[in-house]
């Protein structure tokens, strides 16, 4: 599986979904809870960007991690921070905006 997409350390949404489904990639959503409640990648973990520094130890070390946010900006910051901490990290290019444009399925929080 090609894990590097258009830019170095970046993958597109289709690659991210395929990697997650194959068990070769963990997707981590770095958006705030109110954003995630509108829809999120099924099976993704949730670590808001503001908490990432203190939760880096929770990230898997045995497989790549792909960070996703709404547009790809915050997740790029998260991927950079995680790589500096020794995590094999990528940014999902275009974030949830790209995910939705591709028509990929989303889960919703239930009350």
N, C-alpha and C positions, 0 to 999 in steps of 0.2 A: 504494500500500500504506500502510495506517495504521501508523505506527511507534510511536505512543504509545498505551499501553493504559490500564489502570485508573488508574494514577497517572502523573503527569508523569515523563518519562524512564524509563518502565517499559513493557515489552511482555509479552504472555502467550506461553506456549510454542508455541502454534499459529502466532502471528504470527512468532515467531523462526524456526521451522522453514520457514515459507513464504518468508521473506526470505532465509534461507540458500540454500534450493533455487533461488531465482530469481537468486542471485548479487548480491543487493542488501544483504547483511548478513553479517558475519563473527561467528561465535559463539566466545567465548573462555571456557574452563573455568578457574575460579580455585581449584578444589579441589586438595587434596594428591594426590600420585600414588597413594597407597593407596586413596583414595576413587574416583578416576577409574578405577582398575583394575576396580571393581565394575560399571562401565558408564558410557558417555559418549556424547555426541551425535556421530554420524558426521560427520567433516569439521571438527570443532571444533579450535581451537588450544588448547594447554595452557600457561597461565602462572599458576602458583600465586600466590595473593594476596601472600605474603611476598616474592615476586620482582618483583611488578608495578612498583614504584617504579623499579627499575633497568632494566626492560624496556619501559617506555612507548614508547620510540622504535621498537620492533618492531611496534607496532600500526598497522594501515592508517589512512591519512589520507584516502583517496579514497572510503570508504564507511563506513556506520555499523558500530559494534561492539556486540554484545550480550553482556554478561557473565552467566555462569551458575555457580552453586555448588549446594550441596545444598538449601538452603531459600530462598535469595534475600537473605540478610543480608550475607554476604561479597561477593556480586556487586554489591549496592547500593553498598558501600564502594568497590569497584573502579571502578564506573561513575562515581561522584563524582570519584575521583582522576583518571580518564582525561579527564573533561570539563574539569577544571581545567588539564589539560595540553594542551587543544585538540582532543581526540578527540571525535567525534560518538558518544557512548556511551549505552547503555541498560542497564537491569537486566532480566533475565528473571524476572518475578514468580513466586515459588513454587519456582524452581530445579528441580533434578532430581526433587524430590518431586512437583511439579506435572507434570513431563514424564512420569514413570511413571504417575501417576494418569490421565493422558489416554491411556495405552497407546501412546505414541510409541516408535518403535524406538530401541534402544541398541546401540552397539558394545561389544565387550569386548576388553581387552588380551590378546594372545596371547603365550605364553612362547616 
